[in-house]
């Protein structure tokens, strides 16, 4: 983001193996997750769990606790494109 000094937009591709459950990560900055493949169940803070398939997305404001994300498939991986807007020197994007 050349017009916003000190900010960057990392966009990692994240693969969730079949059956994986991830609990309680936090992320640097804001993040939008866009599902490319498969299905994911996702919960932010104490909100209800949402189910997201290809083309689905969710937004996590800074400081949000990503309480839960899981790939419910026993056989198929799921993929998201994670679009972060974070401080350029924020360090790790995901903190457990």
Secondary structure, DSSP 8 states (H G I E B T S, - for coil): -TTSTTEE----EEEE-TT-EEEEEEESSEEEEEEEES-EEEE-TTS--EEE-TT-EEEE-TT-EEEEEE---SS--EEEEEEEEEETT---SEE-
